[in-house]
Amino acid sequence: MLDPTARDRLAVLADVLIPGSGDFPSASAAGVPTDLIDRALGFRPDLVPAFGRALELADGLDAEAALDLISTGHIAEFEALSTLVSGAYLQSPQVQQALNYRPAPRQANDDIDSYVDLLEVVVDRGFDIHGADLS
């Protein structure tokens, strides 16, 4: 999903967002720029465009300057970057062990198609706000 240059840029940014401390590894040591970010992007495809823009904005800047620029002038991009980095970080077995966290045995995936199917019945039925008691 990400090319090696983007992964390298992500590793530097992620380590400024989540540096190592005590039992907790830095974001890159936890594997964020590898398969963990790919998994996070798979869970949140809605954040992919803003995440990509955040990485582009960081090009040519040191990590702290890039994060200052993104966090102050590009809020959607910063939210996408920080959400995906933190979500990927919490998927790391090293981090889960440091937190003494044992996740559910299956991956959580939102099935948007199921939600749409469930809501379709309501939409087909229609809304009767005139006869409803909204008090």
Secondary structure, DSSP 8 states (H G I E B T S, - for coil): ---HHHHHHHHHHHHHHS--BTTB--TTTTTIIIIIHHHHHHH-GGGHHHHHHHHHHHTTS-HHHHHHHHHHH-HHHHHHHHHHHHHHHHH-HHHHHHHT----SS-----HHHHHHHHHHHHHH---TTTS---
